[in-house]
Amino acid sequence: GVRGFLAIGAATLFLVVSAWPDGLSAMIFAAIVVLLLAPRGDQAPLGAIAFTIGTAIAVPCAAIIKFAVLPNFETFAAFSLALGLYLVPVGLLVAHTWGKPISLMFMAMAFNFVPLLGPENQIRYDTLAFYNTAMAIFAGCAIAALALYLIPPFPPQLPARRLLPLALAELRRSALPRVPTRARART
């Protein structure tokens, strides 16, 4: 919770100070990445860095498809094939059994591609808007990675110290012989 609060707070502070129009997207992506990866404990910082690298790889791929491939086509079938050029191989890479950080990188490549592409009914080929959105998504992932890297998770000894007395009490209670309820009533 502290990691999420600080990451979202840092993104919000950056949004307010810079008055960046797409700062809200950076804040949203920082929240998504922190909430997605914080439960991984010690593996969260490495996973967030892999997620940010996957986003950095997805940006030029989305730019190529948006500005080099899509302007040549007008039908929905061609649009679907253009998306399939990227999403099918990346989907296969996500489905493969890699290690955790590598699979998170491929997941980020798939996850962030559609928001980067920004498909609309009447698609606009505005490079400034594309790079502004791409920078916001990348900045949100980078802020989350920084927050997860700088703020360590609780040490495992803390929950163990709290749960050990409860487990011992339960063990003692289960080791005691059970006295029938009728016998207890007579004495």
C-alpha positions as CSV (number, residue, x, y, z in Angstrom):
1,G,0.0,0.0,0.0
2,V,2.8,2.4,0.8
3,R,4.6,1.7,-2.5
4,G,1.4,2.4,-4.4
5,F,0.6,5.5,-2.5
6,L,4.1,6.9,-3.1
7,A,4.2,6.0,-6.8
8,I,0.8,7.5,-7.4
9,G,1.7,10.5,-5.3
10,A,4.9,11.1,-7.2
11,A,3.1,10.8,-10.6
12,T,0.4,13.2,-9.3
13,L,3.0,15.7,-8.1
14,F,4.7,15.5,-11.5
15,L,1.3,16.0,-13.2
16,V,0.6,19.1,-11.1
17,V,4.1,20.7,-11.3
18,S,4.5,20.1,-15.1
19,A,0.8,20.7,-16.1
20,W,1.4,18.0,-18.7
21,P,-1.9,17.1,-20.6
22,D,-1.1,13.4,-20.6
23,G,0.1,13.3,-17.0
24,L,-3.1,11.6,-16.0
25,S,-2.2,8.7,-18.2
26,A,1.2,8.5,-16.5
27,M,-0.5,8.4,-13.2
28,I,-2.9,5.7,-14.3
29,F,-0.1,3.5,-15.7
30,A,2.0,4.0,-12.6
31,A,-0.9,2.8,-10.5
32,I,-1.6,-0.2,-12.8
33,V,2.0,-1.3,-12.7
34,V,2.4,-0.9,-8.9
35,L,-0.8,-2.7,-8.2
36,L,0.0,-5.5,-10.6
37,L,3.5,-6.1,-9.4
38,A,3.6,-5.2,-5.7
39,P,2.2,-8.5,-4.5
40,R,5.3,-10.2,-6.0
41,G,7.4,-9.1,-3.0
42,D,11.1,-9.2,-3.6
43,Q,10.6,-9.9,-7.3
44,A,8.6,-6.7,-7.9
45,P,11.4,-4.3,-8.7
46,L,12.9,-6.6,-11.3
47,G,9.5,-7.3,-12.7
48,A,8.7,-3.6,-13.0
49,I,12.0,-2.9,-14.8
50,A,11.2,-5.7,-17.2
51,F,7.7,-4.2,-17.6
52,T,9.2,-0.8,-18.4
53,I,11.6,-2.4,-20.9
54,G,8.7,-4.2,-22.6
55,T,6.9,-0.8,-22.9
56,A,10.0,0.8,-24.4
57,I,10.0,-2.0,-27.0
58,A,6.3,-1.6,-27.7
59,V,6.6,2.1,-28.5
60,P,8.6,1.9,-31.8
61,C,6.6,-1.2,-32.8
62,A,3.3,0.8,-32.4
63,A,4.8,3.8,-34.2
64,I,5.8,1.6,-37.2
65,I,2.4,0.0,-37.4
66,K,0.5,3.3,-36.9
67,F,2.6,5.5,-39.2
68,A,4.0,3.1,-41.8
69,V,1.5,0.2,-42.1
70,L,-2.0,1.5,-41.3
71,P,-2.0,4.6,-43.7
72,N,-1.8,2.2,-46.6
73,F,-5.0,0.3,-45.7
74,E,-8.6,1.3,-45.3
75,T,-10.7,-1.9,-44.5
76,F,-11.3,-3.5,-41.2
77,A,-9.8,-6.8,-42.4
78,A,-6.5,-4.9,-43.3
79,F,-6.6,-3.2,-39.9
80,S,-7.0,-6.6,-38.2
81,L,-4.1,-8.1,-40.2
82,A,-1.9,-5.1,-39.3
83,L,-2.6,-5.6,-35.6
84,G,-2.1,-9.3,-36.0
85,L,1.4,-8.7,-37.4
86,Y,2.4,-7.6,-33.9
87,L,-0.1,-9.1,-31.5
88,V,0.1,-12.7,-32.7
89,P,3.9,-13.1,-32.3
90,V,3.9,-11.2,-29.0
91,G,0.9,-13.3,-27.8
92,L,2.9,-16.5,-28.6
93,L,5.9,-15.1,-26.7
94,V,3.6,-14.3,-23.7
95,A,2.2,-17.9,-23.8
96,H,5.7,-19.5,-23.8
97,T,7.0,-20.5,-20.4
98,W,9.8,-18.0,-19.8
99,G,11.2,-16.9,-16.4
100,K,9.1,-14.3,-14.6
101,P,10.9,-11.1,-15.7
102,I,11.0,-12.1,-19.4
103,S,7.3,-13.1,-19.4
104,L,6.5,-9.7,-17.8
105,M,8.4,-7.9,-20.5
106,F,6.4,-9.7,-23.2
107,M,3.2,-9.1,-21.3
108,A,4.0,-5.4,-21.2
109,M,4.6,-5.4,-25.0
110,A,1.2,-6.9,-25.5
111,F,-0.6,-4.9,-22.8
112,N,0.6,-1.5,-23.8
113,F,0.4,-1.9,-27.6
114,V,-3.3,-1.0,-28.0
115,P,-3.2,2.1,-25.8
116,L,-0.1,3.2,-27.7
117,L,-1.7,2.6,-31.0
118,G,-4.9,4.4,-30.0
119,P,-7.2,2.9,-32.7
120,E,-10.2,5.0,-33.5
121,N,-13.0,4.9,-36.0
122,Q,-11.5,7.8,-37.9
123,I,-7.8,7.2,-37.2
124,R,-5.6,10.3,-36.8
125,Y,-2.0,10.2,-37.7
126,D,-0.7,12.9,-35.3
127,T,2.9,12.1,-34.4
128,L,3.0,14.7,-31.6
129,A,-0.1,13.2,-29.9
130,F,1.3,9.7,-30.3
131,Y,4.7,10.5,-28.8
132,N,3.0,12.4,-25.9
133,T,0.9,9.3,-25.1
134,A,3.9,7.1,-25.5
135,M,5.9,9.2,-23.1
136,A,3.1,9.2,-20.6
137,I,2.7,5.4,-20.6
138,F,6.5,4.9,-20.4
139,A,6.8,7.5,-17.6
140,G,4.1,5.8,-15.6
141,C,5.8,2.4,-15.9
142,A,9.2,4.0,-15.0
143,I,7.7,5.8,-12.0
144,A,6.3,2.5,-10.8
145,A,9.6,0.7,-11.4
146,L,11.4,3.4,-9.4
147,A,8.9,3.2,-6.5
148,L,9.1,-0.6,-6.4
149,Y,12.9,-0.5,-6.6
150,L,13.5,2.3,-4.0
151,I,10.9,1.1,-1.4
152,P,11.6,-2.4,-0.2
153,P,8.8,-4.8,0.8
154,F,8.3,-5.7,4.4
155,P,10.9,-8.3,5.5
156,P,9.5,-11.8,5.8
157,Q,10.4,-11.9,9.5
158,L,7.7,-9.3,10.3
159,P,4.7,-11.5,9.3
160,A,6.4,-14.6,10.6
161,R,6.9,-12.9,14.0
162,R,3.2,-12.1,14.1
163,L,1.9,-15.5,12.8
164,L,4.2,-17.8,14.8
165,P,2.4,-17.3,18.2
166,L,-1.0,-17.8,16.5
167,A,0.2,-21.1,14.9
168,L,1.7,-22.3,18.2
169,A,-1.6,-21.6,20.0
170,E,-3.5,-23.5,17.4
171,L,-1.1,-26.4,17.6
172,R,-1.4,-26.5,21.4
173,R,-5.2,-26.4,21.2
174,S,-5.3,-29.3,18.6
175,A,-2.8,-31.4,20.8
176,L,-5.1,-31.3,23.9
177,P,-7.4,-34.3,24.2
178,R,-11.0,-33.5,23.4
179,V,-13.4,-34.0,26.2
180,P,-17.0,-34.9,25.1
181,T,-19.6,-32.2,25.9
182,R,-21.7,-34.5,28.1
183,A,-18.8,-35.3,30.3
184,R,-18.1,-31.7,30.8
185,A,-21.6,-31.0,31.8
186,R,-21.5,-33.7,34.7
187,T,-18.5,-32.3,36.4
